Amino acid sequence: MIVISGMIGIGKTSVAELLGKELGSEVFYESVDDNPILPLFYTASEEEIEKKRYPFLLQLYFLQTRFQAIKQAYKDNRNVLDRSIYEDWYFAKVNHDLGRISDLEFQVYEGLLNEMMKEIDELPYKKAPDLNVYLKASFETVMFRIGLRGRDFEQDEDLISYYRKLWEGYDEWLEKHYKASDTLIVDMDVVDVVNNEEDAQKLVDQVKAYLETKGA
């Protein structure tokens, strides 16, 4: 099983679809288009956020859907996850650091996450990914790709500081907090799996070679 991680808009879905197709694996997508809270999170005023607690509700929603997805993915085997529960904590932490999630809310969130991770550790079948494919890029590339994606609720200029805060700490999250598997780092400033067949094939070959060494 492979998890794809990295910034918003960086190309996780494209990489997940590529690997799913080439490896004959099912792809578990991040719950975005059917997410009732995400547009509210991006468009709410600071007053609405304070009153209605959208960041906390969003993290609980994502935590629930990612927990469901990874349990199913582990049970079925040979799957690719477009973001996973291992990455979820980082988003909650950033929103906590920004004051959008309160200390008490973050405490509740971490308690739920810890219980979920204990259940994953006790699964009778697979318990950890074979590989994390981490997509990284300059902030300029991230913003360009968010613009290309064209989701209206992601385009507000007021969101730039939020995106930058996420981007600035991502490498640290990978280095200090992700321990579930080995990681393949892909430089998305120079790799284009959508428009460049050579880039796509090189990435597939790298992943296949790694999985062969693991016997996966």
ABEGO torsion letter per residue (X at the ends): XBBBBEBBGAGAAAAAAAAAAAAGBBBBBBBAAABAAAAAAAABBAAAAAAAGAAAAAAAAAAAAAAAAAAAAAAAEGBBBBEBAAAAAAAAAAAAAAGABBAAAAAAAAAAAAAAAAAAAABABBABBABBBBBBBBAAAAAAAAAAAGBAAAABAAAAAAAAAAAAAAAAAAAAABAABBBBBBBAAABBAAABAAAAAAAAAAAAAAAAAAGX
